[in-house]
Amino acid sequence: GAGARRGHGARWAGQVGFPGGHVEAGESDHAAVARECREEVGLRLDQPGAYRLLGSVAERTARQAHPSLVVACRVYEQLVD
């Protein structure tokens, strides 16, 4: 899967964390998702023919956070092994 499981004894042991981060200046949302997945778990979403964007889940904003925290989910299908 695309998540990274936390090791035994770690603060979040047994939990799964998905790639996340921020959009760089001038970067599209898709480019940011592709970069974060590549950096954090080694998936190359921008590799031609390897993955296809299926859609996204509505974004949610945590207004209590400063700066605002936006949670977004993009769903991809793996086309190659």
C-alpha positions in Angstrom: 0.0 0.0 0.0 0.9 3.7 -0.1 1.1 4.1 3.6 4.1 3.8 5.9 3.6 1.7 9.0 5.2 3.1 12.2 7.8 0.9 13.9 7.4 -0.9 17.2 8.0 1.5 20.1 7.5 4.6 18.0 5.1 7.3 19.3 2.5 6.3 16.7 3.4 2.5 16.6 1.0 0.3 14.7 -0.6 3.2 12.9 -0.4 4.0 9.2 0.6 7.4 7.8 -0.1 8.5 4.3 2.1 10.8 2.3 1.4 14.5 2.9 3.0 17.9 2.7 2.4 21.2 1.1 2.2 22.7 -2.4 5.3 24.6 -3.4 5.0 28.0 -5.0 4.0 27.6 -8.7 3.3 23.8 -8.2 0.0 22.3 -9.2 -1.9 20.1 -6.7 -1.2 17.0 -8.9 2.5 17.9 -9.0 2.6 18.3 -5.2 0.9 14.9 -4.7 3.3 13.2 -7.1 6.3 14.8 -5.4 5.2 14.0 -1.9 4.5 10.3 -2.8 7.9 10.0 -4.5 9.7 11.6 -1.6 7.9 9.8 1.2 7.1 6.3 -0.1 8.8 6.0 -3.5 5.7 5.9 -5.7 6.2 7.7 -9.0 2.7 8.9 -9.8 4.1 11.1 -12.6 5.6 8.1 -14.4 3.7 7.9 -17.8 1.3 5.0 -17.9 2.0 3.7 -14.4 -0.9 5.4 -12.5 -4.2 6.9 -13.4 -6.1 9.5 -11.3 -9.5 8.2 -10.4 -10.7 11.2 -8.5 -10.5 13.0 -5.3 -12.4 13.4 -2.0 -13.8 16.8 -1.0 -11.1 18.9 0.7 -11.6 19.8 4.4 -10.0 22.8 6.1 -9.1 23.0 9.8 -9.6 26.6 10.5 -8.1 26.4 14.0 -4.7 25.7 12.6 -2.5 28.7 11.7 -1.8 28.7 8.9 -4.9 26.8 7.8 -4.5 23.1 7.4 -6.2 21.6 4.3 -6.8 17.9 4.1 -7.1 16.5 0.6 -7.3 13.0 -0.8 -6.4 11.9 -4.3 -7.2 8.4 -5.5 -5.0 6.7 -8.1 -5.1 3.3 -9.8 -1.9 1.5 -10.4 -1.7 0.3 -14.0 1.6 -1.6 -13.9 3.3 -3.9 -11.4 
